Amino acid sequence: MKPKSELSDFIEAAGLLEYDPAAIKKIYRGHSIRLLRRLWQTLIPLGLFLLGVGKDQLLGRLKDSNRARQRAKEFASLLFQLGPAFIKGGQALSTRPDIVPGILLEELSQLQDQLPGFDSDLAMACIEEDLEKPIFEIFENLEKQPISAASLGQVHRGTLKNGTRVAVKIQRPGLREQITLDLYIVRNIASWINRYIGLIRSDLVALIDELGKRVFEEMDYLNEANNAKKFKELHNHNKNIAVPKIYEEATSRRVLTMEWIDGVKLTNLAEVKKLGIDPDEMVEIGVNCSLQQLLEHGFFHADPHPGNLLALKDGRLCYLDFGMMSEVSKESRTGLIQAVVHLVNKKFDKLSNDFVNLGFLDNKIELGPIVPAFEKVFTQAVDLGVNKMDFKNVTDDLSSVMYKFPFRIPPYYALIIRSLITLEGIALSVDPEFKILGAAYPYFARRLMEDPDPQLRKSLKEMLFDNKEFRWKRLENLLQSAGTQTQLDIEKLLDEVIEFMFSEKGVFLRDQLVKETINRLDELSIKTVNKINNKLNTLKPNSSLNKLEGKRKSKTLNQIGKLINIMKKIPGFKLEIIVTRLPKIIIKKDIRKMSIKIAKGVAEKNIVRLVKVVAGESI
């Protein structure tokens, strides 16, 4: 039997439904037996490990990369042995390059959230306690042995009374109490490090509080159920995405009952192909869905590991486990797209300002030294082109900059990086040549071309103009990339192109269009004069006129022609789309000015040419 004071702590901690550092401190303040026992279990092994690392540091052994790697592996293993809170803490550190050096980041990123299952009788008791009904009243059948187990709970296969097959996730007994106690201990360690060790710039206490908040959200299966429903609603229109149904009548804070999904892990290529599905198509669906989550909905799945993504026989991609979700504000979503534009354009001064606006750097920080660091890290990668950029290498290089300078990683960004690196890992198992940045760029292009957001309009202009010079090639690349998107709204895209053409920034484009139209009409006049000259034979033969016609013809495949050809290749493009927009174009105030310039330009060219031809002069 537990001592009275310890049992009191146990019960109070079990009643905490939200992470509250003050309430946790109140529970464990004093000299609780349970606290002292856990301190002994955690601080002794951690202390011994740190002493060993300190000795290696003094003797210069950590300069040997093999020794450093060994110590990093030992630390990851130690966190696994210490239990759920430390596993989650290690996973959180694996996304913090501003705190953790590169080698340790790599080892922590491989920290598995898998533990042996717990006693089935305890699992059944948890169901009956939470749902307040006997098992046989809820389920027709429920397998005693779990099919999988992780740090927070385990999953059993079952059947509801109506015959529906379900997966039932059950939380580990005493988990909330253990997590609460460990967070209290780790938070105090973090506070001591912040106070007495000046090597780490970031606020470790804030990091632990963020971790605590997320772990408490994960422990609340009602929250996970709501996340699943919200995710399903956001992607209802996407016929390529599946989300299991949640059975609310058999769900509580510690029990989650959802539809059983028969599917195959994306990494199991042979089985995916047996379903008659192309694994590459599954990866494309996953990448597009992830980008849509991040940049359109701002509500994304932060843990898309192979076990949480299944290929279904009907060709859909199914997402599982919605315990770890995160949100990105509209401002941050726009800021991320702007950062990509500045990266592609190698505008590293603007990129450093983006990091300030996104909350990575304090606005009082001197950005001067950071700009050349970005240039050194990114120039070679950008020169390769987005289709050849290695996302892992780029993030690793960026991590080295973040570790060197006073960066602070916002929680949402850490989860985004974790999500994309995990997704790229899955994709690489399907296609060793896969590059997630190359796969993502068409989506960015579509957003830049379609989105009416003023900040993204500004980014589009920055992309297309370089020192006031219009970059045709960039516009071609954007249209080509955007055209590969199956969800591209061609009419909306054309409207945006028209709007851009008649905007203040579109002056150059309008001038080019006027010049091109004059040249085209000039070609027609040359042909006409040539025909008249040859047919009526009233004028002297003019060889220079014939040469000029040939010269003009050689220039007809110009930039605007290329763009029109690109537009024609975009799925869904029809001539009627342009025809229906002619009335809208005609009433533009700049059309009259353009018409006058065209008429004047054609008239001047023809009059001069006609006089020369009649006089028999060389043109």
Buried (B, 14 or more C-beta within 10 A) or exposed (E): EEEEEBEEBBEBBEEBEEBBBEBBEEBBEEEBEBBEEBBEBBEEEBEEBEEEBEEBEEEEBBEEEEBBBBBBBBBBBBBBEBBBBBBBBBBBBBBBBBBBBBBBBBBBBEBEBEBEBBEBEEBBBBBBEBBEEEBEEBBEBBBEEBEBBBBBBBBBBBBBEEEBBBBBBBBBBEBBBBBBBBBBBBBBBBBEBBEEEEEBBBBBBEBBBBBBBBBBBBBBBBBBBBBBBBBBEBBEEBEBBBBBBBBEEBBBBBBBBBBBBEBBBBBBBEBBEEBEBBBEBBBBBBBBBBBBBBBBBBBBBBBBBBBBBBBBEEBBBBBBBBBBBBEBEEEBBBBBBBBBBBBBBBBBEBBBBBBBBBBBBEEEBEBEEBBEBBBEBBEEBBEEBBEEBBBBEBBBBBBBBBBEBBBBBBBBBBBBBBBBBBBBBBBBBBEEEBBBBBBBBBBBBBBBBBBEBEBBBBBBBBBBBEEEEBBBEBBBBBBBBBBBBEEBBBBBBBBBBBEBBBBEBBEEBBEBBBBBBBBBBBBEBBEEBBEEBEEEEEBEEBEEBBEBBEEBEEEEEBBBEBBEEBBEEBEEBEEEBBEEBEEEEEEBEBEEEBEEBBEEBBEEBBEEBEEBBEEEEEE
